[in-house]
C-alpha cells in the first residue's frame, strides 16, 4: 500500500533552524506558529523563513520576510563650541556654533532646538547615515 510522505513545516531565522514542531489541523493542514518572545535591536533585518516539505527529493516551498524596525536613538549629545572660554563661559554678542548629534536611530532622528519654550526655526540640518552593526 502506498503511503503519502509525512509533511513538515519549520522556521529558520537567518538560515538557522529555530522551530520544527508542527501540528496537524483539520483536513490536510499542517501548522507551525513561531513565537518570538521579544524583538530586540539586534533582530533588525533578520530573515524569517517558513519552509514546508514532504520529501527530500524536491526542494521545500518557502516564504521569507525581512524584519524592519523603527529604532530609537542610542545616543544624543550636544557638542560645545570650540571657542568656549575657560570654565565653559560664553561671551555676550558673539556667535557660537552648537551641534546636537544623535546616533543609532532608524529612521534618522528629528532634532528640534528650543530657546526657552520657543522653537528655533533657522537652523542647519545635516544627516549622515551609516549601516547598523
N, C-alpha and C positions, 0 to 999 in steps of 0.2 A: 504494500500500500504506500502511495506517495504521500509524504508529509511536507507541508509548506515550511520553509525556514522560519525560525523564530525572529521577528523583527526586534530592533532595539533603537532607542533614542538616547543620545548622550550630549553633554555640554562640554565645550572646550573654551578656555579663556587664554588668549594669546597662544593658541596651539597646544596648551596643556590640558589634559583631561581633568575635569573637576567634579563631574557627576555623571554616573551611568546607571543610576537607579530609575527605573521607569515603571509605570503601572498600566495594566490593561483596563480600558474603559469599555463602554458599550460598543458592541459590534467589533470591528477590526481596528479600533482607535487605540493607539499606544501614546502615552503622555509622560513627559518628564518636565517638571517645573523646577527651574533653577531659582533658589532663594539666595540672593546676595545680601548678607546681613547689614552691611554698612558700606556705602560707596565712599571711597577716600580720594584725596587729591591724586594719589599715586595710580588710581584706576583711570585717570584721564587717557583717552584714546585707546583703551583696552578693546580688544576684538573678542566679542562673544559669539561663538558658533554653535548652532544646534545641528547635530548630524543624525540622520535616520538611515538605517540599513537593515537588510535582511539576508545578506550574503557577502562573503569575502571575495566573490567572483566579479563583482562590479563595484565601482566607487560609490560611497554613500552620497545621498542627497543632502545638501547642507544649505543653511542660510546664516549669514553673519551680520552683525551690527557693530558699529564702532561707537563707543561711549563718548559723547561730547558733554561738556560741563561748563557752567559758569563758575569761575573761581575767584574768591575774594582776594584782595592784595595780601601778600605775605609781609610786606614792609611798607611803611610810609615815613619819609624823612624830610625835614626841612633843612636845606643846605644854607648855611650862613654865608653872607657876602664875604669875599676875600679881603675887602678893605676895612673890616671891622677893627676898631681900635682896641687898645688894652682893656681887658676886663669885659669885652663884648659890648663896648659903648659905641653907639652910632652918633654921628654929628648932624645937628639940625641943618636943613637947607641943602643937604647933599642927596644925590640919587644913589640908591643901592639896588643891586640885583639879587633877589632871593629866589631860590628854586625849591620846589617840592617834588620829590621823587617817590614814585610808587613802583613796586616790583611784585611779580608773581600773580597778577590778576589776569583773568580771561573773561570777557574781552578787556582791553586796556581800561584802567580806572579813569573815571572822570574826576578831575581835580578842580575844586572850586575855592577861590580865595575870597575872604571876607575882611573888611576893616570894621571892627565892631559888629553891628548887625547888618551892615550894608555890603552886598555882594559887589566885588570889583569886576568890572566888565572888560577893561582894556588890559588884557594880559596876553602873553605869548605862550602858545601851546606847542610842545614838541613831543611826539610819541615815537618811541623806539621799541620794536618788538624783537624778541629772541625766542628760540624754541624752549619749551619747558623740559626740564630734566627729570 
